[in-house]
């Protein structure tokens, strides 16, 4: 029987495709011949081998990083006379055949339905976030937001962006944007029309790992990507530039920045897993840089042009972040700048580290602690690690690894598959169990993310009037039922008033907002020049 490959590391599984894997274990083969359930006690104690390595407490993570030395897979031929379990051939996934057991009455050691029901009840309790608990989290989060606005050095830094007000109905114009992400550089050109509509041209360039470690190389790569984009898209056959040489440019980062002005910022190291080296500006193309900002705040600002009721922007990517507009008078830490108190400024929350270290408010459980210990930055980003799509699959995986460790699941199968691309033999009831566990993890993520929305809505005093929330990211857009679970949580927090809060996905969030912020920065610069002229 061929050894089929199938990726199991997808974070957001509502089902688990599987394949049949028969281990060359003496007890296993004996069980097949005797038509009895598989048990290592079928062999004499002096000859029986342990199915899994002996684990010390807390060694679940070890299962995820190395192959078991005790179990080596050796698939039997499909025509084996031992009357192997019938297989059901399912549609191919990514071009790869997928096999699974056709029914629950298989001659392998599977968890009983009663065992799985008991574990599922315990998981339902562990991952539950009650309305009362959510309201407590909202109150604590509001306090954290206000602390970040008062002074520097808080866990939720509440970074001022120096982007003021809401975009006016800008006249037709064109803008460029460069977005430096964790793994690629994206370049856009946005054409803004008089009626607020826009056209976008986009290109993506893979960011080599070696370019991330050196500030000069990183800036060079971003500049080269922009140069390549312009050459490919906006140069005629004679080499003439088809764009205005003073086309405004926004430079956006998928990483936290400390803003000095709308076109000046500094990298904040240590908040996310991408370390920012010493970055210096470059001027290799005839483009005018008008704004530099984190891409989350961009999710808030195209709004007057498209959906005027939008007041909050959320980003679900490798992290979870938010931006909203705050009155300058409510930002005491910049009072010395003597800015107009009634002006509105976009605030980049960077709230991923909310409750990190103290764990007084978030319902952290043992699986969260295991994931945190195995992460690149243990003890940091507690809020993100319970919500972000980057971590949901890891939480699922440590749960399954624990069930293997205690002997509930996959006896005789190699747990090494949890770090590689293979399949498992499962019964239908087990697959239903896996789906329900994944659903519990995803539902908790949605309900905790709703707490963030509720905190900002409450702080802005918009509970009674409601508002719209622009959301950018695949977790919101592609995880089944995620938006609906957010809305259910908002109703649990606010009652029927929670229905007044609407969320929607913005497909080209960073591109649109980059262009509009560039337009706003250009208008601000022109106004400043007039005032000083």
N, C-alpha and C positions, 0 to 999 in steps of 0.2 A: 504494500500500500504506500503510495507516495507521501512524502512529508509536506503537506500543504502549508503555505505561509499565509498569515493573516494578521494585519496590525490590530493589536488589542489596546494600544496606548491612547486611543482617542479619548479626550477628557469627558465628552458629554454623551455617554452611551445610554440610550433608553432600551437597548437590546444588546445581546452579545452573540454574534455569529460564532460557531464553534466547529471543530473537526474531531473525529474519533482518533484517539491515540492510545495504543495498547503497549504497556510496558513489559519488558522482558524480565519480569520479576518472578522467581519460583512460586511464591505464594499466589501470585496473580494467575499464572498459567494453571496451577492446581485448581484454583477456584473455577476457572472456565471448564476444565475437564469434569469436575464433580458437580457442576450446575449449582454451586452454592455461592452465597455472597462472599466477596473478596475479604479476607482477613489474614493478617500476618501470622496469626496463631495456627494456621493450617500447617505450617512448617515447624519442625522441632525447634525449641528455643536456641539450641547451639548452632542451627543452620539459618535461622531466619535473620534477615537484614532489616534494619530500620528503614522505613520508607522516607523519612525526612531527617535532616540533621537535628541533633539535640540542641535546643535553643535556650539560652539564658533569658531571664525576663528582660523585655525591652528590645529583643533582637529581631523584631518584625522587619525593621529596615534592612537587616542583613539579607533577608530573603530577596529583597528587591534589587540587590546589587551584585549577587554572585550566584553561580549555578550550583545546585545541590551535587555533592560528590557521591551521594548514595544511590541516585536514580539516574540511569542512562536510558533514553528512549530507544526502542528497537521495534519498529512497526512490523506487524505480522502481515503476510500476504493476504489479499482479499479472499483467496480461495482456501484459507486455512481450514482443516477438518474439524477444528474445535468449535465450529458453529458460532462465529463471532456475532456480536450484537448487530442487528440490521442497521444500515445507515440511510439517512435521508439526504440526498444531494440537493442543496439549496442554490439559489442563483449566485453567480460569481460576484464577489466584491472586489472592485479595482482589478478585474480580470483574473482573480484567483478563485479556484473552486473552494467552496465552503461545505463542510460536512458536520452533521450533528446527529445525536441519538434521536431515533424516531419516536420514542415513547419513554415513560418513566420506568417501565419494568426492564431495566438493563442489568446485566450481571457485573456491574461495577459498584464500587463503594460510593454512594451518593448520600448526601444529607437527607434525612427523612423530612417529610413535609411538616411534621410537628416540631422538629428541631428548627427548621427555617422559620416557622411561624413565631417561635419563641424569640429567636434572634431579631426578627423583624419588629416585633413589639418593643424590644429594648432599643432598637435603632430609632423607632418612631419617637420614643421619649427623649433620646439623646439629641436628635436633630430638630426637635420641636422648638419653635420660637413663638411663644404665646403673645397675644395682643398686649398684655400687661408688661411683658419683658421688652417688647418693641418700644412701648411708650417710655420706659426707663432708659433705653438706649438713646432714643431721640432727645430726651432731656440732657443726658450726659454729653451727647454730640453737640448740642447747641452751646453748652458751656465751653466745650473744646474749641468751637468756632470762634466764640467771643474772646477766649483767651489768646488765640492766635492773632486776632485783630488788635488786641491791646499791646502785645509786646513780642519781640523776637525770641527765638529759641524754644518755641512750643512744639509739642509733638505734631499738632496740626498747624503748619506754619502760616496758612492764609496769606499767600504771596500777592501783593499788589502788582497789577500789570501795567498801570499807567495808560490803559486804554479806557477812554472816558466816553460816557453816553452811549446812546443807541445809534446805529447807522441811519443816516438820513437817506432819502431817495437819491442815491448817487446817480450822476449822469453816466451815459454809456462810456465805458472805458475798459482797458485791459490791464491785468495784473498777473504777476508771476509769484509762485510760492515754491519753496523747497522744504520738505519735511524730512528731518533726520530721525529715523526710527531705530529700533534695536537691531534690526537685521537688514534694512534696506534704506535707500534714499529715494523718495518720490518727488518728482518735479511736475508742477501743474502750470498751465496757463488758463486763466479764467477771463472770459469776455462777459462783462456785466452790461445788460441792456437797460434802456430807459425805464422799462416796465418792471424792473426787478428780476427778470429772468436772467439766466446765465448759461454759457456754454463752456465746457471744460475739456481740455486736452491734457492727458496724463501719461507719464512714463515712469517706470520703476527700475531701479538699478540695485543689484545685490551688493550689500556692504561686506567686503571681506573682513574676516576676523582680525587680521593684522592691522587693518586701517583703524580699528577701534582703540588701539592701544597708544596711539601717538597723535597728539593734537594737531600737528602740522599736516600729517597724512590724512587725518579725518577731514580737516577743512579743505585740503586739496581735492579729496574725493568728492565732497559736496559741490565744490566749484566746478570740477570737471564734469560732474553729472549735469549740472545746469548748462554748462557750455555745450555738452553733447546734445542735450534736449533742444537747445536753440538752433544748433547746426542742423539737426534732423528735421525739425518742424518749421523753422522760421528763417531759413536762408534760401534765397533763390539760386538758380543755376550759376549765376555770375558771382555768388558769394556775398550778395547784398543782404543786410539785415532787414527783415520784414516787420520788425517791431520797433517802436519808438525806443531810442537809446536810453531814455529816462523812464522806462516802464517801471512802476513801483514793484518792489519785491518784499515778500514776507518770508522770514526764515523761521520755521516752526520745529519744535523738538518734542519727541515723545518722552521727554525727561524733564524733571523739575528745574525751573530757572528762577533765579532771584532777579526781578526786574529793577532796573535803574531808570528806565524810561521806556517808551513804546518801541524804541529801536536800539536799546542797550539792555543786556542782561548778563548774568553770570550763572555758570553751571553750579548746581547744588549736588555735591557727591554724596554717595552712601545711601540715598533714599531708594534707588532701584538697582537692578542687577547689572546695569550698564554703567561702567565707571567713566566719567568724563575727564579726559586728560586736559592739560592746559591749552585752552582753545583761543586762537587768535583770529581776527577777521582777515578776509581775503577780498580782493577786488580785481577779479580776473575777467569779468565780462562787463560790458557797458550798461549795467543795470543799477538803479538807485535803490538801496536798502532802506525801507521805510518802517519796518516793524519786525521784531524778534519776539516770539512767544511760545509758550507751551501749548500743544494742540488741544488741550481740554477746554481752555477758555474760548477757543474758536467755535466750539459747539454751541455757544450761547448767542453769538453775535450776528449771524446772517439774518436774524429773525424778523426784524422790522421789515426787511425786504421780502420775506417769504411768509412767515407765520408770526404776526405781531404779538400773539399771546404768550410766546415763549419767553421764559425768564430764567431758566436753569439749563445748563448743559452737563451731560454725563458722558463719561468715556469708559467703556468696558473693553479693555484689551488685555495686555499682560498684567495690567493693574486695574484699579477702579478709582476714578477721580471725578471731581465736579468743579464747575465754575459758575458764578452768578454775579449779578451787579449789586454793588454795595454803595451806600452813601458815604462820601468821604468823611463826613462828621462821625461816622460809626467806626472809623479806623484810627484809633488814638495813636498807634505807633508811627504814623506819618504826619502827625499834627504839626511838627516843626517845619514842614514843607510849605505851610500857608496856602494850601490848595483851597479852591472854593468849596465850602462845607456842603453845599447842596448838590454838588456834582456827583455823578454816579461813575464808579470805576469797576471794571471787571476784576474779580478776585479768583485766583487759582487756589483751591482749597488744599490740595495734596494731603488728603486725610487718610491715606493708607496706613499710617502708623497710629491711628486712633486706638487707644486702650492698650497699646504695646507696653510691655513691662509690668503694668499693674494688673491687667486682666480683671478689672472690677466690674465691667459692664457687659462685654461680649460673652456669649455662652460657649466659651472654648471647652472642648472635650478632648479626650486622650488622643483621638486621631488627629486633631488639629496640632497637638503638641508634637506628635511623631513627625508630621509633615514639616512643622517649623524646624525641628532638630535636623532634618535632612536637607533643608533649604540652604541657599547660598548665604542668607543673612538671618541666622537664628535670632529670635527675640525681637525682630523688626517686622513692620508691615502686617500687624495682626489683623486689621480690618480687611486688607486685600486678600490675605491667605484664606479667609473664610468665604470670599465672594468671587474672586477672579477665576476665569476659565483656565488660567495657568495651573491652578492648584486643585480644581474639583476632581480631576482624574487621579491625582495623587491621593486624595482622601479616599476615593473609592478603592484604590489599589491596596492601601494599608489595611482596610477593612477585610478585603478578600484574603490578604496575606495572613491576617490574624486567624481567620477561620481555617486556613490551611494549617497554621501552627498548632491549633488546638485539635486538629484531626477531624474537622467537620466536613471539609471540602477536598476533592481532588486527591484522594489517597492513591499513591502509586503514580502520580503524574508529576512532571518536573516543574517546580515552581519558578524555575529560571525564565519561563515564558513571560513573567510580569516585567521583564526588562527587554524583551525581544519580541519578534514578530512570529508568533505561533498561535495555534488554536488549542482549545481544551475540549474534552468530552464532557458534555453536560446533559442533564435531564431537563425536560421542559419546565418542571417546577423550579429547578435551579435558575434557569434563565429568567423566569418570572420574578424570582427573588432578586436577582441582580438588577433587573429593571427597576424594581421598587426601591432598592437601596440607592440607585443613581437618582431616582426621582426625589428621594428625601434630601439628598445632598444638594441638588439643584434648587429645590424649594427653599431650603434654608438660605442659600445664596440670594435668591430673589427677595426674600423677606428682609434680610439684613440690608440689602441695597435700598429697599424701600425706606428703611430708617434714615438713610442719608438724605433722600429726597424730602422726607417729612421734616427733617431738621431744618433744611434751608427754607422750605415753604413756611414753616412756623416762624423762623427768624425774620423772614421778609413780611410777615403779617398777611399772608395770602391764603390762609386756610378757608376763610369764608368766601373769597372770590374765586379761588382756584387759579390755575395757570397751566401752561404747557411746558413739557420737559423734552428737550431734544437729546436723543441718545445716539451715540456713535460706537459701534463695536459688534463683533460677531456673536458674543455671548447673548446679548439682548436679541439680536436679529435672527439667530439660527438655532438657538437652544429651544426645543419645543416647549410651549406654554410659559416661557419665562416672562414675557410682558404681562400676561394674564395673572400670574402669581404676584407680580409687583403690585398690580392694581388691587388684587384681593387684600394684600397686606396693607395698602394705604387705607382701604375701607376699615380694616381691623383697627388701625391706629386712630383715624379721625371719624369713624362712623360714616354716615351717608355723605358727609362733606368730602370724604376721600375720593368720591367719584368725580369731583370737579377738577381733579389733577389728572391731566392727560399726558401720556408719553408717546413719542413717535420716533421712528428711526430715521436718521439723516444719512443717506448713502454716501454722499461726497462731502461729509462734514468738514474735514480739514481744508480741502481745496476751496470751498465756498467761503468759509470763514476767513481763511488766509487772505483771499482777495478783498473781502469787505473790510477787514482790519487794515489792510494796506491802504485802501481808499480813505478810511477814517484818519489814519496817520498822515496821509498826504494832505488831507484837508486841514488837519491840525497844524502841520508844518507851514502850509500856505498862510493860515490865519496868524501864526506866530511871526512870520516874515512881514506881514502887513502891519502888525502891531509895533514891530521894531523898525519898520521902514521909515 
